[in-house]
Amino acid sequence: MSCPRGREHVALVHGYLANKVLLAPLGWRLRRQGYATTAWGYWNMRCSLLVHAARFAGQLESLDTNPAIDTLHLVTHSMGGIIARAALDRFRPRKLGRFVMLAPPNKGSFVATKIAGTFGRVFKPVAELSTASDSLVNLLPMPADIDLGVIAARWDALVSDTSTHPDVPHAYATIPTFHSGLLFRRDAAELVASFLDRGVFPAGFA
């Protein structure tokens, strides 16, 4: 049974080498909680993530001007969180609510670092997501003055726990699953909904 959330909308963004289909379980669970959702995706895995960020900024602007929406939340997975960071640097919605990142490589991915020399020239996001201090992800500003929640996967083979933490105030939770498992677990969706509603995670998930 869904709960009334007024006119709150959640924009969902997937990670690298993924697609909108993988967002379907999370979107369905959030709609059960009463939120309207939009799954936003991208196909080109070779261009800079800034190209996707420019497109997503346009999507945010469109949602922000939609008279049926009062509050616009962001929920992202993996590189989707970095795309959203870059998009918010371009356009800050007036209706912006809360922002939940699932397994975000906020300080880069150690896997991207290992393969950047081999694949980074062809697949630009690989180099952009390295842990190097001068990589794009480490130079990109974090959005300020926003309720930000991070949910990490305890057994993440792509992003270290340290790298998920942004250098701004944020709520933090971990779930015993793998990197992509966060998209499919009921407890992850419940944590997302809890944060969107109250701006905090329940006790016991740190």
Secondary structure, DSSP 8 states (H G I E B T S, - for coil): -----TTEEEEEE--TT--GGGGHHHHHHHHHTT-EEEEE----SSS-HHHHHHHHHHHHHHHHT-TT-SEEEEEEETHHHHHHHHHHHH---TTEEEEEEES--TT--HHHHHHHHHHTTTSHHHHHTSS-TTSHHHHS----SS-EEEEEETT-SSS-HHHH--SS--EEEEESS-TGGGGT-HHHHHHHHHHHHHSS--TT--
